[in-house]
């Protein structure tokens, strides 16, 4: 939208927030009943066409890239073309490290934010990311419950919202990955096997995770990983299966360790001033289309794990029993959580952690209630969960659970 050219005549109204009322297979989700009927000057019919600038440092082919594209298409469709998007992928509009300033200046209206790149600007988001280890380790519970709980926290916590508001930003959708893991050139079955082994991590919480296992942390750009493993500079890489496939790492490292390293937490923000200038009906349409993103993202991610489960054995990759290393990691994560209240950048750290844990427990119970099976830690159980998760999830029931839990955030 450039310099915030939103129609000045449009009333400024209460901010749009998140509801995940998703559909199972890409169709339009059921629309919640409106809490009030928009007045004439708050309707789509009265608004001028708006083009929202969208930017992402990632490629459109990423799971979340396809999901946000589906979201934008849905908004355009439901507004009869009154809201369209001008997307910039692969950091072509601005570097990922300038996402917040790009929103604040009006260069972009919606952008991808990786909290780890903004340690000084977003200390609460970085701090909350450390608490992501509270999410269940079982797949797909880690991905689904973690994302749902995080989405609720970002929409409800006043400290997080105030932190983003400094940059004219408001949460659009935030989600959490499954735990990161490790692909290595040799199997690590006992804790002693990990001592001194070099592992590439992305820094942050993963540095502490690696050190807790006695491993030597090395940071390398993604583009250098294949050659570094091939030449023996590093023995392990700590990311997720989709990266092992797209970078070709599974050609040079054949031992997969489902060790529950810390997950990643990322999201998209939208300009608050742009959002507030839209009429109520438009804000509701944006809100009602948000589930498209979540379901597409979850399904895309699970599809990547399914591919890993079905194709990696054919590539000679072995799933290694990592139970002893996972026990050590669990002890480390308990220490991390216990220390979160020390020097926390929020007014009530214990209260926020308790709220987050409550949301995780509620979503864990919901997934159990609708019949999503949990995976064990044995290699064959992990393999099965990756292979079957996308078919195990009853998507209609999950959509209904999202709607019930988050309908309070609809404008």
C-alpha positions in Angstrom: 0.0 0.0 0.0 3.1 2.2 -0.1 2.6 5.4 1.9 -0.6 4.2 3.7 -3.0 5.4 1.0 -6.1 4.1 2.8 -9.4 5.9 2.2 -9.6 8.7 4.8 -13.4 8.5 4.9 -13.3 5.0 6.3 -14.1 4.8 10.0 -11.3 3.7 12.3 -12.6 0.8 14.3 -11.5 -1.9 16.7 -8.5 -4.0 15.5 -8.8 -7.3 13.7 -7.6 -10.3 15.6 -7.1 -14.0 15.1 -9.6 -16.9 14.8 -8.6 -20.2 13.3 -11.8 -21.6 11.9 -10.3 -23.7 9.2 -11.5 -26.0 6.5 -9.9 -29.4 5.8 -9.1 -29.3 2.1 -8.7 -25.7 1.0 -12.3 -24.7 0.7 -13.8 -21.7 2.4 -14.3 -22.2 6.1 -17.7 -21.6 7.7 -18.1 -17.9 8.6 -18.9 -17.1 12.2 -22.1 -15.1 12.8 -21.3 -11.4 13.0 -21.6 -9.8 16.4 -23.3 -6.8 14.8 -24.4 -5.6 11.4 -21.9 -3.2 9.8 -23.3 0.2 9.1 -23.3 1.5 5.5 -20.0 3.4 5.8 -18.4 0.2 7.3 -19.3 -2.0 4.4 -17.3 -3.3 1.4 -19.7 -1.6 -1.0 -18.7 1.8 0.2 -14.9 1.3 0.3 -12.5 2.2 -2.4 -10.2 -0.6 -3.7 -7.1 -1.2 -1.6 -3.9 -2.8 -2.6 -2.0 -4.2 0.4 1.8 -4.7 0.0 3.0 -8.1 1.2 6.6 -9.0 1.8 8.4 -12.2 2.9 12.1 -13.1 3.1 11.2 -16.6 2.2 10.1 -18.2 -1.1 6.6 -18.6 -2.2 7.2 -22.4 -2.4 7.6 -22.7 1.3 4.7 -24.4 3.2 3.8 -21.1 4.8 4.3 -19.3 1.5 1.7 -21.4 -0.2 -0.6 -20.9 2.8 -0.4 -17.2 2.8 -1.0 -17.1 -0.9 -4.2 -19.1 -0.4 -5.2 -16.6 2.4 -4.7 -13.6 0.0 -6.7 -15.2 -2.7 -9.5 -15.9 -0.3 -9.6 -12.2 0.9 -9.6 -10.9 -2.7 -12.4 -13.3 -3.6 -14.6 -12.5 -0.6 -14.2 -8.7 -1.1 -15.1 -9.0 -4.8 -11.7 -7.6 -5.6 -11.9 -4.6 -3.3 -8.8 -5.9 -1.4 -5.9 -7.2 -3.5 -2.2 -7.8 -2.7 1.1 -6.9 -4.2 3.4 -9.7 -3.0 7.2 -9.5 -2.8 8.9 -12.9 -2.1 12.5 -13.8 -1.3 13.4 -10.5 0.4 13.0 -8.6 -2.9 11.3 -5.6 -1.2 13.5 -5.5 1.9 15.8 -7.7 3.9 14.2 -9.9 6.6 16.1 -8.0 9.2 14.2 -4.8 8.2 10.7 -6.2 8.5 9.7 -4.0 11.4 11.0 -0.8 10.0 9.4 -1.7 6.7 6.0 -1.9 8.4 6.5 1.2 10.4 7.6 3.3 7.4 4.8 2.2 5.2 7.0 0.3 2.8 5.0 -2.8 3.4 1.6 -3.6 5.0 2.0 -7.3 5.8 5.4 -8.9 6.5 7.1 -12.0 7.9 8.8 -11.7 11.2 11.3 -14.1 12.7 11.7 -12.9 16.3 15.2 -14.2 16.6 16.3 -11.5 14.2 14.9 -8.8 16.5 16.4 -9.6 19.9 16.6 -5.9 20.8 13.3 -4.7 19.3 11.2 -7.8 20.3 12.6 -9.1 23.6 9.2 -10.5 24.7 8.8 -12.5 21.5 12.3 -13.9 21.9 11.7 -14.7 25.5 8.4 -16.4 24.8 10.1 -18.4 22.1 12.2 -20.1 24.8 8.9 -21.3 26.4 8.0 -23.1 23.2 9.8 -26.2 24.6 6.6 -26.6 26.8 4.8 -27.9 23.7 4.3 -31.6 23.5 7.1 -33.5 21.7 4.7 -35.9 20.0 4.0 -35.4 16.3 1.7 -33.8 15.1 0.7 -32.5 18.5 3.8 -30.4 18.7 3.0 -28.6 15.5 -0.8 -28.2 15.9 -1.1 -27.6 19.6 2.0 -25.4 19.6 0.7 -23.2 16.7 -2.8 -23.0 18.1 -1.7 -22.0 21.6 0.9 -19.5 20.3 -1.8 -18.0 18.1 -4.0 -17.4 21.1 -1.2 -16.0 23.2 -0.2 -13.5 20.5 -3.8 -12.3 20.2 -4.6 -12.0 23.9 -1.4 -10.9 25.7 -1.2 -7.1 26.2 2.5 -7.0 26.6 3.2 -8.7 23.3 0.7 -6.6 21.5 2.2 -3.4 23.0 5.7 -4.5 21.9 4.6 -4.8 18.3 2.5 -1.7 18.4 5.7 0.4 18.8 6.3 -0.4 15.1 2.6 0.0 14.0 2.4 -3.8 13.8 -0.3 -6.2 15.0 -0.2 -10.0 14.9 -1.9 -11.5 11.9 -0.9 -15.2 12.2 1.8 -16.7 14.3 2.7 -20.4 14.5 5.2 -22.8 15.9 7.2 -25.6 14.2 7.6 -29.1 15.4 10.8 -29.6 17.4 14.0 -29.2 15.4 16.0 -32.4 15.1 19.4 -33.6 13.8 20.8 -35.3 10.7 24.3 -36.7 11.2 27.0 -38.6 9.4 27.2 -41.1 12.2 24.6 -42.5 14.6 24.4 -41.0 18.1 22.7 -43.6 20.3 24.2 -43.0 23.7 24.8 -39.7 25.3 28.5 -40.3 25.1 28.3 -40.5 21.3 27.3 -36.8 21.2 30.3 -35.5 23.2 32.3 -33.2 21.1 30.4 -33.8 17.9 30.1 -30.6 15.7 26.6 -29.6 14.8 25.3 -26.7 12.8 22.5 -24.8 14.6 20.8 -21.5 13.9 22.0 -20.0 17.2 19.7 -18.8 20.0 18.0 -21.5 22.0 19.5 -24.2 19.7 23.0 -23.2 20.9 22.1 -24.1 24.5 20.4 -27.3 23.3 23.5 -28.5 21.5 25.7 -27.6 24.5 23.4 -29.5 26.8 24.1 -32.6 24.8 27.8 -32.0 24.9 28.0 -31.1 21.2 30.1 -28.3 19.7 27.9 -25.7 18.1 28.8 -24.2 14.7 26.9 -21.6 12.8 26.9 -21.8 9.0 24.6 -20.3 6.4 22.1 -22.8 4.9 23.8 -22.6 1.5 27.0 -23.9 3.0 25.6 -26.9 4.7 26.0 -29.5 2.0 29.6 -28.8 1.3 30.4 -28.5 5.0 29.0 -32.0 5.8 30.5 -33.5 2.6 34.0 -32.3 3.6 33.6 -33.3 7.2 33.7 -29.8 8.6 30.6 -30.6 10.6 29.0 -34.0 11.5 25.4 -32.9 12.2 22.9 -30.4 11.0 20.1 -29.1 13.3 17.0 -28.0 11.3 13.9 -29.9 10.0 13.3 -32.6 7.4 12.2 -30.2 4.7 15.6 -28.6 4.7 17.4 -31.9 4.7 15.6 -32.7 1.4 15.7 -29.4 -0.4 19.5 -28.9 0.3 20.4 -32.5 -0.6 21.8 -33.2 2.9 20.2 -36.6 2.9 22.7 -37.5 0.2 25.7 -37.0 2.5 24.3 -37.6 6.0 22.4 -40.8 6.6 21.4 -40.9 10.3 18.3 -39.0 11.4 17.9 -38.3 15.1 14.4 -37.2 16.2 15.9 -35.3 19.2 13.5 -32.7 20.5 15.5 -29.5 20.1 13.6 -26.3 20.6 10.9 -25.4 18.0 10.9 -22.2 16.1 8.2 -19.5 16.4 7.5 -17.1 13.6 4.6 -15.1 12.2 3.2 -12.4 10.1 2.3 -8.9 11.2 0.0 -6.4 9.6 0.2 -2.6 9.8 -2.2 -1.5 12.6 -2.9 1.8 11.0 -3.8 0.2 7.7 -6.0 -2.4 9.4 -7.8 0.1 11.5 -8.7 2.2 8.5 -10.6 -0.7 6.8 -14.3 -0.9 7.2 -15.7 -3.4 9.7 -17.0 -5.8 6.9 -13.5 -5.9 5.4 -11.9 -6.6 8.7 -14.3 -9.5 9.2 -13.5 -10.9 5.8 -9.8 -10.8 6.6 -10.5 -12.5 9.9 -12.7 -15.2 8.4 -10.0 -16.0 5.9 -7.2 -16.5 8.4 -8.1 -20.2 8.9 -7.2 -20.7 5.3 -3.6 -19.9 6.2 -3.4 -22.1 9.2 -4.9 -25.2 7.6 -2.8 -24.8 4.5 0.3 -24.3 6.6 -0.4 -27.3 8.8 -1.2 -29.6 5.8 1.8 -28.3 3.9 4.2 -29.0 6.8 2.7 -32.4 7.4 3.1 -33.3 3.7 6.8 -32.5 4.0 7.1 -34.8 7.0 5.2 -37.5 5.1 7.6 -37.2 2.2 10.5 -37.5 4.5 9.1 -40.6 6.1 8.3 -42.3 2.8 11.4 -41.2 0.7 14.3 -40.9 3.2 14.5 -44.7 3.8 14.9 -45.2 0.0 17.7 -42.6 0.2 19.5 -44.8 2.8 18.6 -42.7 5.8 18.2 -44.5 9.1 16.0 -43.4 11.9 18.1 -43.6 15.1 16.7 -44.3 18.6 17.4 -41.0 20.3 15.7 -41.7 23.6 18.8 -41.3 25.8 19.6 -37.9 24.2 16.0 -36.9 24.4 16.0 -37.6 28.2 19.1 -35.3 28.5 17.3 -32.6 26.4 14.2 -32.8 28.5 16.3 -32.1 31.6 17.9 -29.1 29.9 14.5 -27.7 28.8 13.2 -28.0 32.4 16.0 -25.9 33.5 15.3 -23.4 30.7 11.7 -23.1 31.7 12.6 -22.8 35.4 14.8 -19.8 34.6 12.4 -17.9 32.5 11.1 -15.7 35.3 14.6 -14.3 36.0 15.0 -11.0 34.2 11.9 -11.6 32.1 10.8 -8.6 29.9 7.1 -9.0 30.9 5.1 -7.7 33.9 3.9 -11.1 35.0 6.2 -13.9 33.6 4.8 -16.6 35.8 1.3 -15.7 34.7 2.1 -15.7 31.0 3.9 -19.0 31.2 1.0 -20.5 33.1 -1.4 -19.2 30.5 0.7 -20.6 27.7 0.9 -24.0 29.4 -2.9 -24.0 30.0 -3.5 -23.3 26.3 -1.1 -26.1 25.3 -2.9 -28.5 27.7 -6.3 -27.5 26.4 -5.2 -28.1 22.8 -3.5 -31.3 23.7 -6.8 -32.5 25.2 -8.7 -31.3 22.2 -6.5 -33.3 19.8 -6.9 -36.4 22.0 -10.7 -35.9 22.0 -11.0 -35.7 18.3 -8.8 -38.7 17.9 -5.4 -37.5 16.8 -2.9 -40.3 17.9 0.3 -39.4 19.7 3.6 -40.9 18.6 6.1 -42.6 20.7 9.9 -42.1 20.6 10.9 -45.4 19.1 12.2 -44.9 15.5 9.3 -46.9 13.9 6.8 -44.9 15.9 8.3 -41.6 14.8 8.4 -42.9 11.2 4.7 -43.9 11.4 3.6 -40.5 12.8 5.4 -38.6 10.1 3.8 -40.8 7.4 0.3 -40.9 8.7 -0.2 -37.6 10.5 -1.9 -35.7 7.6 -4.4 -38.5 7.3 -4.9 -38.9 11.1 -6.0 -35.4 11.7 -9.8 -34.9 11.3 -9.7 -31.5 9.8 -13.3 -30.6 10.1 -13.3 -31.3 13.9 -10.1 -29.3 14.2 -11.6 -26.4 12.4 -14.6 -26.5 14.8 -12.3 -26.6 17.8 -10.4 -23.5 16.5 -13.6 -21.6 16.0 -14.9 -22.4 19.5 -11.7 -21.4 21.2 -10.9 -18.2 19.3 -14.2 -16.8 18.2 -13.9 -14.1 20.9 -11.3 -12.4 18.8 -13.5 -11.8 15.8 -14.1 -8.0 15.2 
